[in-house]
Amino acid sequence: MAKVDIAEMFVSIQGESTFAGLGCFFIRLAGCNLRCLYCDTPEALEAGQQKIEVASVVQCARDSRVPLVEITGGEPLLQAEFTELARKLVSLPGKRVLIETNGSQDISRIPEGAIAIVDVKCPGSGAGESFDFENLERLRADDELKFVLMSREDYEWAREFVIGHRLSKQGNPIHFSPVQGALDATLLGQWILEDGLQVRLQVQLHKILGVR
């Protein structure tokens, strides 16, 4: 039986993306290829935590009473059995499936019916050279992009990325999210307005609420 390496599974409030505020069943896969300076889930960085059968994970998602399921990490696309897990989750009636990925891996492995939340790492993360630019061509209509910002320098870098790649014209939601405690959300909002960027200011709702 196919198994995935799991760091944890839990129900909480979705804190990011256009689905923020909804109840969500989170499947956090273990192992990551990046070491971001602001990482808030260091417990998920290393692989080899607990192998759980895909069928059992899907059953847990099915049994949850919330409408949303997210596979996150770590970096979920590193695992060989990721696609099988994602496909089976998509087949669950009444569930929407999100895949949060750090942008360094080929998102074409994400099956139709799932929504990719693709991170573009800014220089302040310490992983600013990690993005797979071919993922911009792989984005589907419902997929979303996320920039996590630590400073004015990160903002300017992200602004030029969005403008230079004409991302606003593609129609995918684009989120600018300040690292809590490093960049003031009000200030970030002012910069967005001053530059007339077609992006969404995204605060990390789960951190404001004090949940995972």
NORRA-V340619 format. One record per residue. N is the residue number from 1. RES is the residue in one letter. PHI is phi as a letter, one per 40 degrees, with the letter a starting at -180 (NA if undefined). OMEGA is omega in radians with two decimals (none if undefined). Layout:
((N RES PHI OMEGA) (N RES PHI OMEGA))
//
This chain:
((1 M NA 3.14) (2 A c 3.14) (3 K b 3.04) (4 V b -3.13) (5 D c -2.99) (6 I b 2.98) (7 A c 3.11) (8 E a 2.98) (9 M b -3.10) (10 F a 3.06) (11 V b 3.11) (12 S a 3.05) (13 I c 3.07) (14 Q c -3.03) (15 G b -3.04) (16 E b 3.13) (17 S g 3.11) (18 T c 3.12) (19 F c -3.14) (20 A d 3.12) (21 G h 3.12) (22 L c 2.98) (23 G c -3.03) (24 C a 3.00) (25 F c -3.07) (26 F c 3.03) (27 I b -3.09) (28 R c 3.12) (29 L c -3.06) (30 A c 3.08) (31 G h 3.12) (32 C a 3.13) (33 N c 3.14) (34 L b 3.08) (35 R b -3.09) (36 C c -3.06) (37 L c -3.11) (38 Y b -3.08) (39 C d 3.14) (40 D b 3.08) (41 T b -3.12) (42 P c 3.13) (43 E c -3.13) (44 A b -3.05) (45 L c -3.03) (46 E c 3.09) (47 A c 3.09) (48 G g -3.08) (49 Q c 3.06) (50 Q a 3.14) (51 K c -3.13) (52 I b -3.14) (53 E c 3.12) (54 V d -3.12) (55 A c 3.14) (56 S c 3.10) (57 V c 3.13) (58 V c 3.12) (59 Q c 3.10) (60 C c 3.10) (61 A c 3.12) (62 R c -3.08) (63 D c 3.13) (64 S c -3.06) (65 R c -3.10) (66 V c -3.02) (67 P c -2.97) (68 L b 3.06) (69 V b 3.08) (70 E b 2.94) (71 I c -3.12) (72 T b -3.12) (73 G a 0.20) (74 G f 3.04) (75 E b -3.02) (76 P c -3.06) (77 L c 3.07) (78 L c -3.04) (79 Q c -3.08) (80 A c -3.06) (81 E c -3.13) (82 F d -3.04) (83 T c 3.10) (84 E c 3.12) (85 L c -3.10) (86 A c -3.14) (87 R c -3.13) (88 K c 3.08) (89 L c 3.13) (90 V d -3.10) (91 S c -3.13) (92 L c 3.12) (93 P c 3.04) (94 G g -3.13) (95 K b 2.93) (96 R b -3.04) (97 V b 3.07) (98 L b 3.05) (99 I b 3.10) (100 E c -3.05) (101 T b -3.05) (102 N c 3.03) (103 G g -3.11) (104 S c -3.06) (105 Q b -3.10) (106 D c -3.08) (107 I c 3.07) (108 S c 3.06) (109 R c 3.12) (110 I c -3.04) (111 P c 3.03) (112 E d -3.13) (113 G g 3.04) (114 A c -3.12) (115 I b 3.13) (116 A c 2.97) (117 I b -2.94) (118 V b 3.12) (119 D c 2.97) (120 V b -3.04) (121 K c 3.10) (122 C c -3.11) (123 P d -3.12) (124 G c 3.12) (125 S c -3.00) (126 G g -3.13) (127 A b -3.03) (128 G c 3.14) (129 E b -2.97) (130 S c -2.98) (131 F c 3.05) (132 D c -3.02) (133 F c 3.09) (134 E c 3.09) (135 N c 3.08) (136 L c 3.10) (137 E c -3.09) (138 R c -3.12) (139 L c 3.04) (140 R b -2.97) (141 A d -3.06) (142 D c -3.10) (143 D c -3.08) (144 E b 3.10) (145 L b -3.11) (146 K b 3.04) (147 F b 3.09) (148 V b -2.93) (149 L b 3.12) (150 M b -2.95) (151 S a 3.03) (152 R c 3.13) (153 E c 3.08) (154 D c 3.14) (155 Y d -3.12) (156 E c 3.09) (157 W c -3.13) (158 A c 3.11) (159 R d -3.14) (160 E c 3.09) (161 F c -3.12) (162 V c -3.12) (163 I c -3.07) (164 G c 3.14) (165 H c 3.10) (166 R f -3.04) (167 L c -3.12) (168 S c -3.13) (169 K c -3.12) (170 Q c 3.09) (171 G g 3.09) (172 N c 3.07) (173 P d 3.14) (174 I b -3.09) (175 H b 2.97) (176 F b -3.03) (177 S b 3.11) (178 P c 3.02) (179 V c -3.10) (180 Q c -3.13) (181 G g -3.14) (182 A b -3.10) (183 L b -3.12) (184 D c -3.09) (185 A c 3.12) (186 T c 3.11) (187 L c 3.10) (188 L c 3.10) (189 G c 3.10) (190 Q c 3.13) (191 W c -3.14) (192 I c -3.14) (193 L c -3.14) (194 E c -3.09) (195 D c 3.12) (196 G g -3.12) (197 L c 3.07) (198 Q c 3.10) (199 V b -3.14) (200 R b 2.95) (201 L c -3.06) (202 Q b 3.02) (203 V c -3.12) (204 Q c -2.99) (205 L d -3.11) (206 H c 3.13) (207 K c 3.08) (208 I c -3.13) (209 L c -3.14) (210 G g 3.08) (211 V b -3.13) (212 R c none))
//
